[in-house]
Amino acid sequence: MEVELGRSGFNDLFVYVRMIYAREKAKRALLEEFRSQVLSKVDSPRSLVSEVLEPYAEALSTVRNANYMASSNAQDVNALLNWLNKIDNSDWIPPAIHFLAQHKNDSVYVLWFFKRLERLAAYLHICSKNVNDRIERYAEVIKGLEQSHDLNNPVVDLELTSQEKEEMRRVLDGEIYFLTARRRNYLILRLDSFLTDGAASYNHAILTIEHVLPQTVNPNSDWERLWPDPVLRQHWTHRLANLVPLTFRRNVQASNYDFAKKKTAYFGGKSQVSSFILTSQVLSAPSWTPEYVDQRQKELLEVLADNWEALRRFKWI
């Protein structure tokens, strides 16, 4: 197991197993808590190895390497695992390996589970929940996994509550640019992946998020003519509809170009095309007026709602 996971990964395995059994934040040293929370509930050393460590180690290798194998749904499951691995914490791993150790052979249920786990993890990530909030929320999922469950009677604790949906809606419809870079990038790249039916791969060494309507509008520019109301400009500048991903370092001077010049000389790069659907949409936009941006915001929120299925019936606008 240590060879498979690496020394650090093998140590993490004990951290995750402790969480599965304790379902709360650690209060003492790992070895002490592992003895009291895990060993006290295991019949024998043989059971510890064969019934606890081995299945969880196999599951941990699967989620970390995104190499789930099955005759169906494996590609979709691994795509979701890749997104989960982009999140800046590993608190989602204990429920993930607990579930896989139980139901790895039911690929339909595995896909159902990881769709909802990624959505829950995205909510906790994008809404900036702290470690205590995350551990408490994932502990609810682990508790649900202790009950009898299958595809016909799934783990309901994975579903977002009405309050969580409302909070996520407010964040998604707010000033996204002011999220931390990890959270902002996750959201925008995830949205871009939804527009490509999840088929795109995102492994960019450089990623910047840029404004279409610039943060500073020069007097007598086309932007001033299209957006004469400074209050309206301030409302839309940092929202989702006005942000695009780029794979090259920003040119401060170019960021204030008028729209026609900016989209060809800046957003398109040297090749005049973009690998991001979100940016390509801007390149094909005829203009960048308040009306256009308002409609774009509604459409992008609907894309998120449709793909993060628990939000589908939520009133965004």
C-alpha positions as CSV (number, residue, x, y, z in Angstrom):
1,M,0.0,0.0,0.0
2,E,2.8,2.4,0.8
3,V,4.4,1.7,-2.6
4,E,1.1,2.3,-4.3
5,L,0.3,5.6,-2.5
6,G,3.8,6.9,-1.7
7,R,5.0,7.6,1.8
8,S,3.0,10.9,2.1
9,G,-0.1,9.3,0.6
10,F,0.1,6.3,3.0
11,N,0.2,8.7,5.9
12,D,-2.8,10.5,4.5
13,L,-4.6,7.2,4.3
14,F,-4.6,7.0,8.1
15,V,-5.8,10.6,8.4
16,Y,-8.8,9.8,6.1
17,V,-9.6,6.5,7.8
18,R,-9.7,8.3,11.1
19,M,-12.1,10.9,9.7
20,I,-14.4,8.1,8.4
21,Y,-14.6,6.6,11.8
22,A,-14.6,9.7,14.0
23,R,-16.6,12.0,11.7
24,E,-15.2,15.1,13.4
25,K,-12.1,17.3,13.3
26,A,-9.1,15.8,15.0
27,K,-8.4,17.1,18.5
28,R,-5.3,15.0,19.4
29,A,-2.3,13.4,17.7
30,L,-3.2,11.1,14.8
31,L,-1.8,7.9,16.4
32,E,-3.7,8.5,19.6
33,E,-7.0,9.2,17.8
34,F,-6.5,6.3,15.4
35,R,-6.1,3.9,18.4
36,S,-9.2,5.3,20.1
37,Q,-11.5,5.9,17.0
38,V,-10.5,3.1,14.7
39,L,-8.6,0.3,16.4
40,S,-11.2,0.1,19.2
41,K,-13.8,-0.8,16.6
42,V,-11.8,-3.3,14.5
43,D,-11.8,-7.0,15.5
44,S,-8.2,-7.9,14.8
45,P,-5.0,-6.7,13.0
46,R,-6.0,-8.9,10.1
47,S,-9.3,-7.2,9.8
48,L,-7.6,-3.8,10.0
49,V,-5.5,-4.6,7.0
50,S,-7.8,-6.6,4.8
51,E,-11.2,-4.9,5.6
52,V,-10.2,-1.4,6.3
53,L,-6.8,-0.3,5.0
54,E,-6.6,-2.3,1.8
55,P,-10.0,-1.2,0.4
56,Y,-9.5,2.4,1.4
57,A,-6.0,2.4,0.0
58,E,-7.3,1.1,-3.3
59,A,-10.1,3.8,-3.3
60,L,-7.6,6.5,-2.4
61,S,-5.3,5.6,-5.3
62,T,-8.4,5.7,-7.6
63,V,-9.6,9.2,-6.6
64,R,-6.1,10.7,-6.5
65,N,-5.1,9.4,-9.9
66,A,-8.6,9.7,-11.4
67,N,-8.3,6.2,-12.8
68,Y,-11.6,4.6,-12.0
69,M,-12.2,1.5,-14.1
70,A,-15.5,0.0,-15.2
71,S,-17.2,-1.2,-18.3
72,S,-19.3,2.0,-18.4
73,N,-19.3,5.5,-17.0
74,A,-15.5,5.4,-16.2
75,Q,-14.6,8.4,-18.4
76,D,-17.3,10.6,-16.8
77,V,-16.4,9.5,-13.3
78,N,-12.7,10.3,-13.9
79,A,-13.6,13.7,-15.3
80,L,-15.4,14.5,-12.1
81,L,-12.4,13.2,-10.1
82,N,-10.1,15.5,-12.0
83,W,-12.3,18.4,-11.1
84,L,-12.4,17.4,-7.4
85,N,-8.6,17.2,-7.4
86,K,-8.4,20.9,-8.5
87,I,-10.1,22.0,-5.3
88,D,-7.7,23.5,-2.8
89,N,-8.5,21.0,0.0
90,S,-8.8,17.2,0.4
91,D,-11.7,17.2,2.9
92,W,-13.9,15.6,0.2
93,I,-11.6,12.5,0.1
94,P,-12.9,10.6,3.2
95,P,-16.5,10.3,1.9
96,A,-15.2,9.6,-1.6
97,I,-13.1,6.6,-0.6
98,H,-15.7,5.4,1.9
99,F,-18.3,5.3,-0.9
100,L,-15.9,3.6,-3.4
101,A,-15.0,1.0,-0.9
102,Q,-18.7,0.1,-0.7
103,H,-20.0,0.5,-4.2
104,K,-17.1,0.6,-6.7
105,N,-18.7,-2.1,-8.9
106,D,-21.9,-0.2,-9.5
107,S,-20.7,2.3,-12.1
108,V,-24.1,3.9,-12.5
109,Y,-24.3,4.7,-8.8
110,V,-20.7,5.7,-8.7
111,L,-21.4,8.3,-11.4
112,W,-24.5,9.5,-9.5
113,F,-22.4,9.9,-6.3
114,F,-19.5,11.8,-7.8
115,K,-21.7,14.2,-9.7
116,R,-23.2,15.3,-6.4
117,L,-20.0,15.1,-4.5
118,E,-18.3,17.5,-7.0
119,R,-21.3,19.8,-6.8
120,L,-21.2,19.8,-3.0
121,A,-17.4,20.3,-3.0
122,A,-17.8,23.2,-5.5
123,Y,-20.4,24.9,-3.3
124,L,-18.1,24.6,-0.2
125,H,-15.1,25.8,-2.3
126,I,-16.7,28.7,-4.2
127,C,-18.6,29.9,-1.1
128,S,-15.3,30.0,0.9
129,K,-16.3,27.7,3.6
130,N,-13.7,27.2,6.3
131,V,-12.2,23.9,7.4
132,N,-14.6,23.4,10.3
133,D,-17.6,24.0,8.0
134,R,-16.3,21.6,5.4
135,I,-15.5,18.8,7.9
136,E,-18.9,19.2,9.5
137,R,-20.7,19.0,6.2
138,Y,-18.7,16.0,4.9
139,A,-19.3,14.3,8.2
140,E,-23.0,14.4,7.4
141,V,-22.3,12.6,4.1
142,I,-20.1,10.0,5.9
143,K,-22.9,9.4,8.4
144,G,-25.3,8.9,5.5
145,L,-23.0,6.3,4.0
146,E,-23.2,4.3,7.2
147,Q,-26.9,3.6,6.4
148,S,-28.1,1.2,3.8
149,H,-28.1,2.9,0.4
150,D,-28.0,2.2,-3.3
151,L,-29.1,3.8,-6.5
152,N,-32.7,3.3,-5.6
153,N,-32.2,4.7,-2.1
154,P,-29.2,7.1,-2.5
155,V,-27.4,9.1,0.1
156,V,-29.6,12.2,0.4
157,D,-27.0,14.1,2.5
158,L,-25.1,14.8,-0.7
159,E,-27.9,17.0,-2.0
160,L,-27.6,20.8,-1.4
161,T,-30.1,22.2,1.0
162,S,-32.4,25.2,0.0
163,Q,-30.2,27.4,2.1
164,E,-27.0,26.2,0.4
165,K,-28.6,26.7,-3.0
166,E,-29.5,30.3,-2.1
167,E,-26.0,31.0,-0.8
168,M,-24.4,29.6,-3.9
169,R,-26.8,31.6,-6.2
170,R,-25.8,34.8,-4.4
171,V,-22.1,34.1,-4.9
172,L,-22.4,33.0,-8.6
173,D,-24.5,36.1,-9.4
174,G,-22.1,38.4,-7.4
175,E,-18.7,39.9,-8.0
176,I,-16.8,36.7,-8.9
177,Y,-13.6,38.5,-9.7
178,F,-13.0,39.2,-6.0
179,L,-13.0,35.5,-5.0
180,T,-9.5,34.1,-4.4
181,A,-7.7,33.0,-7.6
182,R,-8.2,29.3,-6.9
183,R,-11.9,29.7,-6.3
184,R,-12.4,32.1,-9.2
185,N,-10.4,29.9,-11.7
186,Y,-12.3,26.8,-10.6
187,L,-15.6,28.4,-11.2
188,I,-14.8,29.9,-14.6
189,L,-13.0,26.8,-15.9
190,R,-15.8,24.6,-14.7
191,L,-18.3,26.8,-16.5
192,D,-16.2,26.6,-19.6
193,S,-16.2,22.8,-19.3
194,F,-20.0,22.7,-19.1
195,L,-20.1,24.6,-22.4
196,T,-17.9,22.0,-24.0
197,D,-20.0,19.1,-22.7
198,G,-17.2,18.3,-20.2
199,A,-14.8,17.1,-22.9
200,A,-12.1,19.8,-22.6
201,S,-8.9,19.3,-20.6
202,Y,-7.5,22.2,-18.6
203,N,-3.8,22.0,-17.7
204,H,-2.6,25.5,-18.4
205,A,0.7,26.7,-16.8
206,I,-0.6,30.3,-17.1
207,L,-4.2,31.3,-16.5
208,T,-5.5,34.8,-16.0
209,I,-9.0,36.1,-15.7
210,E,-9.6,39.3,-17.6
211,H,-12.4,41.9,-17.8
212,V,-14.1,42.6,-21.2
213,L,-15.5,45.9,-20.0
214,P,-12.3,47.3,-18.4
215,Q,-12.1,48.2,-14.8
216,T,-11.1,51.8,-15.8
217,V,-13.0,53.5,-18.6
218,N,-11.2,56.3,-20.4
219,P,-13.1,59.5,-21.1
220,N,-14.3,59.9,-24.7
221,S,-13.7,56.2,-25.4
222,D,-16.2,53.8,-27.0
223,W,-16.7,52.3,-23.5
224,E,-17.8,55.6,-22.2
225,R,-20.3,55.9,-25.0
226,L,-21.7,52.4,-24.6
227,W,-21.6,52.5,-20.8
228,P,-22.3,56.1,-19.8
229,D,-23.7,55.2,-16.4
230,P,-20.8,54.7,-13.9
231,V,-23.1,52.9,-11.4
232,L,-24.1,50.4,-14.1
233,R,-20.5,49.9,-15.1
234,Q,-19.5,49.2,-11.5
235,H,-22.4,46.7,-11.2
236,W,-21.2,44.6,-14.1
237,T,-17.5,45.0,-14.2
238,H,-16.6,42.1,-11.9
239,R,-19.4,39.7,-12.6
240,L,-19.3,36.4,-14.4
241,A,-20.6,37.7,-17.8
242,N,-17.8,40.2,-18.0
243,L,-14.9,37.8,-17.2
244,V,-13.0,35.6,-19.6
245,P,-10.0,33.2,-19.2
246,L,-6.8,33.7,-21.0
247,T,-3.6,31.6,-21.2
248,F,-1.1,34.4,-21.5
249,R,0.1,37.1,-19.2
250,R,-2.1,40.2,-19.2
251,N,-1.1,43.3,-21.1
252,V,-2.1,46.2,-18.9
253,Q,-2.3,48.7,-21.8
254,A,-4.4,46.4,-24.0
255,S,-6.9,45.9,-21.2
256,N,-8.4,49.3,-21.9
257,Y,-8.8,48.9,-25.6
258,D,-12.2,49.6,-27.2
259,F,-14.2,46.4,-27.7
260,A,-13.6,45.8,-31.4
261,K,-9.8,46.2,-31.0
262,K,-9.6,44.4,-27.7
263,K,-11.3,41.2,-28.8
264,T,-9.1,40.8,-31.8
265,A,-5.8,42.1,-30.6
266,Y,-6.0,40.8,-27.0
267,F,-8.6,38.1,-26.3
268,G,-7.8,36.2,-29.5
269,G,-4.0,36.3,-28.9
270,K,-1.6,35.9,-31.8
271,S,-3.7,33.1,-33.4
272,Q,-6.9,35.1,-33.2
273,V,-8.7,32.1,-31.6
274,S,-9.1,30.9,-28.1
275,S,-9.1,27.5,-26.5
276,F,-11.8,28.6,-24.1
277,I,-15.5,28.6,-25.2
278,L,-16.2,31.6,-22.9
279,T,-13.5,33.6,-24.6
280,S,-14.6,32.5,-28.1
281,Q,-18.1,33.7,-27.3
282,V,-16.7,37.1,-26.6
283,L,-14.8,37.1,-29.9
284,S,-18.0,36.4,-31.8
285,A,-20.1,39.0,-29.9
286,P,-21.2,41.9,-32.1
287,S,-21.0,44.4,-29.3
288,W,-20.6,44.6,-25.5
289,T,-23.6,46.7,-24.3
290,P,-25.3,46.6,-20.9
291,E,-28.2,44.7,-22.5
292,Y,-25.9,42.1,-24.0
293,V,-24.0,41.5,-20.8
294,D,-27.2,41.2,-18.8
295,Q,-28.5,38.6,-21.2
296,R,-25.2,36.8,-21.1
297,Q,-25.2,36.7,-17.4
298,K,-28.6,35.0,-17.4
299,E,-27.5,32.5,-19.9
300,L,-24.3,31.6,-18.1
301,L,-26.2,31.2,-14.8
302,E,-28.6,28.8,-16.5
303,V,-25.7,26.8,-17.8
304,L,-24.4,26.4,-14.2
305,A,-27.9,25.6,-13.0
306,D,-28.5,22.9,-15.7
307,N,-25.2,21.2,-15.1
308,W,-25.1,21.3,-11.4
309,E,-28.4,19.5,-11.4
310,A,-29.6,20.3,-7.8
311,L,-29.7,24.0,-8.9
312,R,-31.8,23.3,-12.0
313,R,-35.1,24.2,-10.6
314,F,-33.8,27.2,-8.7
315,K,-34.9,30.6,-9.7
316,W,-31.8,32.4,-10.7
317,I,-33.1,35.7,-12.0
